Amino acid sequence: MQPCAGIPGVSRKQQLLKRHRRNKRLGLLVSLVVLVALGVFTWWWLPLLLLPLLWAAHEAWFADHLFYAPGEDYAYDFGELSQEAPVVLRDGLLTVETALRGDETLVLEVRVKSGWLGRFLDPRVELLGGELADQQTFERGVDGLRFLNLTGLAAPLQAGTLRLRGRHCRLLGEPRLWVTPCVELQRRRVMVIAPHADDAELAAYGLYSQADETWVVTVTAGEIEAEHYQQMGLGKSEAARLKGRLRAWDSIAVPRWAGVPESRCVQLGYFCLQLPAMQAAPDQPVASREADMADIRLFRRFNPFPLPADHDGAPTWHNLLADLRALLEMARPEVLVMPHPQLDPHPDHVCAQAAVMEALQGLAWQPQTLLCYANHLHDNDRWPMGDSGDGVALPPQLSAEQAWAPCTLSLDSATQQDKAMALGMMHDLQPQPPFKRRLRRLLQRWLAGRRASPYGENEFFRKAVRRHELFWRREL
C-alpha cells in the first residue's frame, strides 16, 4: 500500500505558514522598536498615530498567505496530450497561425512583470475580443512566467482580434500557446469524488450539471470545527454531530439542484481529518475528533442504497475501500473526477484520491479519463486570484515533477449563477466570517481596490464562481 501522499505536502504548508508567521512577528517587532525609539527621541504621540496606520497597511497589502516569491517562474509539463501552436503578440494583438476547432483548452505561457502600482493593486491581464472579454489576476509584484487561460476565446484569437492588455503590469518576451484538444465529458458517465460536502460543487458543478449521467460521492461528513453551532447552546460533540448531519444532507440534496437524481448521490460518512490515520492502520477504527462517536452510520442514513460498511459502521480504511469498490462497480464511471494528488495539499483530499486509486486496483471496470482538481493550494491561499466571474489562470507551481494536461470547461453566466446558488445552500459556507476577516476585506476594498463577491461573504464564492472550471487530465 502506498502511504498517503498528502502528508509531506501538509507538513510543507505548515512549515511555510510557520515561517511566514515568524517573519511577520519579526517584522512587527522591528517596527515596534523603531516606533518606540521615535516616541522616546522625538514626539511621544507619534507611535500612537503610526501604529494603527501600519496595521491597516499590513491588512490591506501584506496579509495574503503567499509562500513563494512573486518573481519566481511557474513551471508546467503538459505532456503529450498538449501541443504548442505558434503565436505572435504584437502591439497587444495575439494571433495564432494554427487552425483551431474552438473547443480546445488554450493556455498562453507569457512573462508578466508588475509595474510599481502593481505592488499595491492586484496586477491583471485583460483579454478583449469583441463581445468576448475576460481578465485574469496575478500576485502583486509579479515578475515571472505565468499561464493565462484563453479557453473560450478561440474565435477572436483565430480572427486576430484578441487584444491583451496589462493593468498594473506588462507582458514581456515571446509567448507560447499550448493547445489541448477537447475531450467529450458531457455524454459520458461521470463520477465526482468529494472529500467533503461542497467540494464537488466548488470544483465541478458546471461539469456534473451538464453530464448525461453523474454520480456524486462524498467521503467524509465534515463534522469538525462546529463553533457556529456551539453558539446555539450545544456542547462540542453535539454541535459536531449536528454539523455532520447537516453536511451529510447537503451532499445528498444540493446536487438535485443540478438535476442529479438522489439515487446517484452517496455520503460515506467517514470522519473529517481522520483519513490519514485510517490509512496508517487500515484495520483500526478511527473515531471522530470532535463528535464523540465511532460509528459512521448516523451520517449515511440518507443514502439511497446499502453499502458494505453499513454492516458494522466502523470507520476503517478497509471499509472505505470496500465502499468505493462497490460504488465503482455499480456506477461504472467513464470519467472519474477527484482531487489532484500534488497540487491540493488538504490531507482528506489527498487521502481520498489515494483511496480511489487503491480501490481501482484489480477491478474489472476501469474509467477511461481521470480529471483532477485543486480546491486548496500549498503556496497561495487566494488562488484563483481576482473576482467572481473572471477566468481561471493556472495556479502557482514552481517545479514540474509530473506531466498533466490542463482541461478547462467554460461556464456561461447562467451556470455560474446556478453554481453560486448551489454553494449558498451548503451550510458550511453560510456562517458570517470572523470580524477581523471582514475588517481586513473592507480595508482591502478601500486601499487595494479589491471587490467583494456578489454571491456571498465566504471566500469560496469569489474563488469558485468563475467563467472556467479547471481540471488536470490523464487518459487511463
N, C-alpha and C positions, 0 to 999 in steps of 0.2 A: 504493500500500500504506500502510495506517495504521501509525504507529510503535507499538511495544509500550506499551500504556497503563500498564503496571506500573512503568516506570522512575521517573517522577516520584513515585509513591507510595512506592516503596522508598527513594528519596532522602529523602522527608519523614520516614519512620520512622527512618532512620539519623540524621537531624538531631535528631529528638525524643529518640532514645536518647543521642546525644552531649550534648545539653543536660541531660538527666536525670542523666547521669553527672557532668557538670561541676558541676551544682548540688549533687549528693551529695558530691563531693570538697570543694567549698567549705564545705558544712555540717560535714563531718568535720574540716576544718582549723580552723574556728572553734571547734568543740567541743574539739579538742586544745589549742588556745591557752588556752581557758578552764580546762581541766583542769590544764595546766602552771602557769598562774597560781595556781590553787588550791593546787597542790603546793608552790609557792615561798613563798606568803604564808600558808599555813595548815599542813596536815599533808602530809608528803611521800608518805605511803601512800595518800592519798585518790584521786589519779588512777589508781593501780593497781587500786583497788576499783571505781571508776566505769566505767573503760574497758570491761571485759567486760560490765557491765550495759547500757551504751549500745549495744554491738554486738548483744547479744541483743534489745534493744528494736527496733533497726533491722531485724534479720532477721524479727522477729515482725510488725511493724506498718508498716514503711516500705520493704520490699524489692519490692513489686509494681511492675511496669512500667505505670504509669498516666500516659499522656501528655496528659491534659486535666484540668481542674478538676472535682471531683465535684459542684460546684454548677452546672455547665453543663447546659442542656436538651438532650436528644436531639431530633432533628428528622427527620421522615419524611414523604414524599409517597407514598401508597399507590396513587395513580392511579385510573382509572375502574373497575378490577375490584373495588375495595373500596368499601363504603358504610357510612356512620355510622348506628348504631342508638341511639336514646335509652335511657339507663340512669340509674338513681338509686342512689347509695351513701348509705345512712342507717343509722347505728348499726352499721356494719360489714357490713350486708347489701347485696348488689348485686342489683338487679332490672332486667330488660330488658322493654321494652314491645313489642318486635317478636317475632313468631313465628320460631323457629329450627328448622332441619331436624335439627341435631345433628352434622353432619359438616363444618361450616364452620371456617375459620381465624378465631379470635376474638382480637383484640388490644385491650387496655384501656390507653388513654393516661391517666396519672394522675401527679400530683406526689407525689414521695416525699421526705420530709425526715427525715434521720437524727437520732436522739437523741444525747446526749453519749456513751452507751455504744457507739453505732454508729460511733464513730470508732476503736474498738479491737476490736470484734467485728463481723463482717460483718452488715449490716442485711439483713433478708429480709422478704418478704411471704408469709404463709401463706394458702393458698386451701383452704377447708374446705367441702365439700358432701356431707354424709352420709358414705357409704363412700368417696367420691372425695376425695382430698386431694393437694395439691402445695405446693411452696414455691419461690420464685424469689428469688435473691440479687443485691444491688447493691453498688456501691462503698462503702467505709467513708467516712462523711462526706457521703453523697449528699444533694443538695438541689436537685432539678430534675425536669423531665418525664421519665418513664420509661414503658416499654411492656411490660406484663405479657402473657404468652401464656396465654389462657384456653382454648385448644383442648383438647377432650376433657371440658370442664366445662359443656357446653351444657345438660345435663339439670337440674342444680341451679340454674344461672343462670336458666333458663326457669321453674323452680318457685319462684324467690325465696328459695332456701335457701342460696345461695352466700355464705359469710362470708369477708371479707378482714380479716386481722389482721397488723399490723406488728410485727415483732420488732426492737427497737433502732431503730425508725423509725415515722413516721406517714404516713398518706395524707391529702393536703390537696386542697381545691378540688373542682370538678365533673369527674368522669371522663368520658371519651369512649370509646365502644366502636366498633371498626372490624371489620366483618364481610366476609370474603372467601369467596364461595361455593366449595364443594369442586369440584375438577376430577378426573375419572377418571384415575387413574395406573396402577393395578394391571392393568387389562385392555388396556393398550396396550404397544407395543414401546418399551422404554426403553434408551437408551444413556448410560452414565456415563463421562465423561471424567475420568480421574485423572492429574494431573501426575506423581505418584509412587505406587508401591505403598503402600497403606494409605489414600490419600485417598478412594477410593471407599467403603471401609468406614467411615472416620471420618464422612463426610458423609451417606452414603446407603445404608448396609447394610439398614436397615429397608425402604426403598423398593425396592431391587433384589432383595431376598429375597422380596418379595411379588408382584412383577410377573410376568405370564404369560411374557413374553419379555424377557430382559435381556442386554445386551452391556456388558462392562467393558473399556474401552480405556485402557491405562496408557501415558503418553507417554515418560517417562524411566526409566532403570534405577535412579536414586538411588544411585549408586556412591560418592559422595564422603563425607567425614567418617567414615572407616573405622578410627578409632583402636582401637575394640574388637577388631578383627580383627588389628591390628598386635601386640596383646598376645599373640597366638598365635605370634609369631616371624616373621610375614610382613613383607616390605617394604611401603612405602606403596602402590606401584602394584599389587602382588599382593593386598594387603588390599582395595583399591578394586575390583579385578576380582571377588574373591570376594563382596564385599558386593553388587555389582551382579548377579551371577548368582543369589544368594540372593533378592534382592528381585524379580528377574525371575520366579523360580519362585513366590514368594509371589503375585505379581499374577495368575498363571495358576491356581494351586492353591487359594488361600483362597476365592475365590468359589464353588468347588464345595461348600463347607460350607453355602452358602445355596441350593444347587440349581441354580446357573448352570452349564450344560454347558461343558466345556473348549473346545468348538468356538466359543463366543462370548466367550472371554477372549483378549485380544490385548495383547502387550507390544511397543511400538515401539522401545524400547532406545536412545533418544537420551540425551545426557549431561546430568547434573544441573547446573543453573545455567548452562547454555550456550544455552538457547533465545533469550535476548535477543541474544546475539552472532550466532546463526544468522539471526535476523530482520533484523539490521542489514546482513548481507551474504548474501543468500539463496542465492547460487551457491557460496559458500565453505564447505568442510567445517570444522567446529569440533570439535577433539579434546577428549577428557575432560580435566578439570583435574588429576585425580589418578591415573587408571588407565593412563596411558601408552598410549593406544590411540585410533585414529581410525576404527574400523570398528565399526558398531553390531550386526553380525550375531551376535556372541557372545551378546548379551542377547536375541536374537529366536528362538533355536533351539527354544524351547518352543511357538512359535506353531502353531496348527493348520492354517494355510494360508499360501502365499507372499503377499508384498505388494510394491508397486513398488520400494521402496528396497532390497529384497533383492538386486537385480542388481549393485549396487556397494557397498552398506553405508556410503555416505557420509552423515555427519551434517550435512545441509544443510536449510535452510528449505524449499526446493522439494521435496526428498524427503519431508519431514514433511507438506506439503500434499498430495502425491500419495498417501501412505499414508492420510491422513484421508479424502480424496475416495473412494478405493477402498472404505474401510470404510462410509462413509455410503451409498454406492450399493448396497453389498451388504446392509447391515442395514436400511436404510430406516426409521430410528427415528422414532417419532411424538413421543416425549418425549426431549429432549436435556438432560442434567444436566452442569453444568460449573462451574468457579469463578466467583465474582462479580467483574466487572471493576473495581469501585470498592472494595468492602469488603475484599477479600482482596489484600494487597499483595505476596505472595510472587512474585518475578519469573517462576518457572516456571509458577505458577498463572495469572497474567495473560496470559503469552505463549501458554500452552496454549489459553486461551479465545480469544485473538486468532487463533490458527491455525485453530481450528474455524470461527470466523465467516468467515474468509477462504476456507477450503475450501468452505463452503456456497455461495459466490458462483458463480452460473452452473449449479449442479446442478439437474437436472430434479426430484429429490426434495427436499422441504423439510420439516423437522419442524413440528409444529403448536404445541408448547408448549416453552418454554425455562425450565428451573429452574436457578438459580444458588445456590451455597453458599459459605460462608466458613469455611475451616479455620484461617485466620490473620487477625489484625486489625492495622490501623495503630497503634491507640491503647491497646489493653488486651490484654496477653498472657494474661490469666487468663480471659477470656470463653470459654464461658459460665461465669459465676461460680456458686458453690455446689457441691453434692455430686453424685456419681453418682446417677442415678435421679430427680433434680429436673427440673422443666420448664425450658425454654429461653426466657428473656426476650429481647427484641430487643437486638441489640448496640449499642454506642455509635456514633452518627452525629450529627455536630454541624451538618451542613448537608444539606438535601435537594436535591441537584442533579439527580437523575433520579427518575422515578416507577417503583417496583417494588411489586408486590403480594406480601405475605407468604403463604407456603403451608406449612402445618405438617402433618406426618404424626405421628400418635400411635403410640408403641410400647408394647406390653404388656410385663410383666416377663420373660416367656419370650423375646421377641425381643431385649430388652435384654441378657439373659444370653448369647444366641447371638452377638450383636454383640460383646460383651466377649470371647468365646472366639475369634471371628474376628480381633480385634485382637491377642489373645495369640499367635496363630500368626504374626503379622508379625514378622520378625526385627529390624526397626528399633526395635520397641517393647520388646524383651526385655532389652537390657543394663541393668544397675543404674545409676541416676543417680549423678552425682559426689557425693563425701562432703559437700561444702559444701551442695549442694542438699538432701540427705537430712537434714542437721542443721538447715537452715532450716525444713523442713517439720515436723520434730519440735518446734522452738520454736514454730511457728505453731499446732500442735495443743495444746501446753501453755498458751500465753499468749493466743492469738487464737481458740481454740475451733474451729479447722478440722478436718475429718475426712479421713482417707485413703480412697481408693477401695478397695473390697474386691476389685477385679479385677486390680490391678497397680500398680506404682510409677510407671510412666510417666504424665505429666500428662494425656495424651490419654485414658486410661481414665476419669479424672474428667470431662473436658470433653465426651467424645463419647458415653458410655453414659448416655443420658438418656431421659426419657419423651417427648421431642419430637425430631424431625429438622426443622430449619428451612431452608426454601428461599425464594428470591425468584423470582417467576413473571412471565413475559410470554407472551402469545399472539402467535405469529409469523404 
